[in-house]
Amino acid sequence: MNEHNTTGGAGNILAVLAQEPSTTIQAPVAKAATAIASATGAQVIDSAQTGAGMFTDLMTLTWPNLAAAAACLYSLALLTEFCWKRFWRPFFERLGWIKPKPRLVLTAEEWAAMRPGGDD
């Protein structure tokens, strides 16, 4: 029949451990594909559970979530203002779509022309 001891669990484990390890892997492609598929499947299931949990956590009104939303809106407002001042407004001024901003620095002649009594 079987050359291993089938009566006791400990004897069976010792017999399996005493066997010489095989140097060849039986069906390596199938084993590798199974390992990759199971790891990928586990990641997909874990990410789906994490994604659903994250969505639920974000939609729950708590103070940390409200603070994160406020910080996000404030950051977007700052980014929009920066892009408007640095890129979009000068571009639209060059195209002639909006009026250029008046200069804040006046020359001495402009200042004299604006004062009452101008050329005195």
Protein Blocks (a to p, Z undefined) as FASTA:
>chain_A
ZZbdfkbmklmmmmmmmpccdfbdehkllmmmmmmmmmmmmmmmmmmmmmmmmmmmmmpc
cfklmmmmmmmmmmmmmmmmmmmmmmmmmmmmmnopaccdddfbdcfklmmmmpghklZZ
